[in-house]
Amino acid sequence: MKIFNISLGIKNRLQMLTKRRPKAECNTTSATMGCIYTGHKIPTPDGILSEDYLMDILDSPEGRAYLQKVCPGAKYNPWNDSDCIAWAVNKAVGKEVCRVVKATLDEILTHIANGGAAVVGGGFISGVGTFGHFVCVVGHKTDDTNKVTEIIYDDPLKGNDMALPVAKFVKLTFGKSKRKTVQLYSRAA
């Protein structure tokens, strides 16, 4: 068995340590991990966690206006939308480090193998459905034939280096779809 993990040796971020919305910051915490794991720093005012700073951007009038721009009539919060999260990350970092695409699992794994990170939503807490909780996908395990057997992710609520068999990961993220909306974080130059 081989393990590929871009977050190896880097401390996991925990959403319950945030100050703004600890029970609802899986999104900004996963985004912060995506930035850290790819070598990007989120400049923040003194004493404010990166996760909370991103939440402040998302919860601002500008963040709410952006949500209505990308999803007119949305009745949910900007921190629950990948396009808004990417916008807040790029705004905070000062350049594009995150983009949102609809990707296959193979495309996600290729992106990670090239030094990137991916943030996806899924039924990681409930164990059902394909949304509800964001995690940062950081790698995979392969068998002796180099076939991917498990997906490795860092969960801002449950912990570091979690792993699920591919079929279970797909069920909780893609469901029956071939493509999933995902935030791709690029490796810093």
Summary of the structure (lengths in Angstrom):
residues: 189
radius of gyration: 15.6
end to end distance: 30.6
largest distance: 52.0
contacts: 625
relative contact order: 0.21
helix: 37%
strand: 25%
